[in-house]
Amino acid sequence: MEWLWPVLVTAGLGVAGAGILWVSRAATRSKQRDRIVEFLEANYSGKGGAPQYASVRMISTKCNLTEEEVRSLCSREKRMRRSVGEQPDMWGLISVVGPATVRRRD
């Protein structure tokens, strides 16, 4: 039974380490999403002729993130909506562009 304690301690430390990494990553992603929202609120309000949507490339450049990170963060953020139209790789705030509309088939 003496061999059991080192195994339990090692397993416990592994689980604790994984938990710390998960919480740290979640906090980082939350800060990144907030940074994107602040950028869109400041520059893409749609007021005074300002555009409503920003491209993934513009967001990634201004927020210092990769384009893949921006796509991933925006797709999971409830405050943002993707443009559907001629330029589908653009994102805007729902408070500016409005919620998505669903067409009903009659």
C-alpha positions in Angstrom: 0.0 0.0 0.0 3.0 2.3 0.3 3.1 2.7 -3.5 -0.5 4.1 -3.6 0.2 7.5 -2.0 2.8 8.6 -4.6 0.4 7.6 -7.4 -2.5 9.5 -5.8 -0.4 12.6 -5.2 0.9 12.5 -8.8 -2.6 12.1 -10.2 -3.9 14.9 -7.9 -1.2 17.3 -9.0 -1.9 16.4 -12.7 -5.6 17.2 -12.3 -4.9 20.4 -10.4 -2.4 21.5 -13.1 -4.9 20.8 -15.9 -7.6 22.8 -14.0 -5.3 25.8 -13.6 -4.4 25.7 -17.3 -8.1 25.5 -18.3 -9.1 28.5 -16.1 -6.1 30.5 -17.4 -7.0 29.8 -21.0 -10.7 30.7 -20.4 -9.7 34.0 -18.8 -7.4 34.8 -21.7 -10.1 34.1 -24.3 -12.6 36.2 -22.4 -10.2 39.2 -22.4 -9.5 38.7 -26.2 -13.3 38.6 -26.9 -13.8 41.8 -24.9 -10.9 43.5 -26.8 -12.6 42.6 -30.1 -15.9 43.9 -28.9 -14.4 47.2 -27.7 -12.6 47.6 -31.1 -15.9 47.0 -33.0 -17.8 49.4 -30.7 -15.2 52.1 -31.2 -14.8 51.8 -35.0 -17.8 50.0 -36.5 -20.8 51.6 -34.9 -22.6 52.3 -38.2 -23.2 55.9 -37.0 -22.3 58.8 -39.2 -21.6 56.7 -42.2 -19.2 54.4 -40.3 -19.3 50.8 -41.5 -21.2 48.2 -39.6 -18.9 45.2 -40.3 -15.1 44.7 -40.0 -13.1 42.1 -41.8 -11.4 39.3 -40.0 -8.0 40.6 -41.3 -8.8 44.1 -39.9 -9.8 42.8 -36.5 -6.8 40.5 -36.3 -4.4 43.3 -37.2 -5.9 45.8 -34.7 -6.3 43.3 -31.8 -3.0 41.5 -32.4 -4.5 38.1 -32.9 -4.3 35.6 -35.7 -7.1 35.4 -38.2 -8.0 31.9 -37.0 -8.2 33.1 -33.4 -10.5 35.9 -34.5 -12.8 33.6 -36.4 -12.9 31.2 -33.4 -13.6 33.9 -30.9 -16.2 35.7 -33.0 -18.1 32.6 -33.8 -18.5 31.8 -30.1 -19.4 35.3 -29.0 -23.1 36.0 -28.5 -22.7 39.8 -29.1 -21.4 39.3 -32.6 -22.9 38.3 -35.9 -21.2 37.2 -39.2 -22.1 39.0 -42.4 -24.0 37.0 -44.9 -23.8 38.4 -48.4 -21.1 39.4 -50.8 -18.4 39.5 -48.1 -19.0 36.7 -45.7 -15.7 37.0 -43.8 -16.9 40.1 -41.9 -18.2 40.5 -38.4 -20.3 43.1 -36.6 -22.0 43.6 -33.3 -25.6 42.5 -33.0 -26.4 45.8 -31.2 -25.4 47.6 -34.5 -26.4 45.2 -37.3 -29.4 43.6 -35.6 -30.2 40.0 -34.9 -30.2 37.4 -37.7 -33.5 36.9 -39.4 -34.7 33.6 -40.4 -36.9 33.2 -43.5 -39.9 30.9 -43.1 -40.8 28.6 -45.9 -44.5 28.8 -46.6 
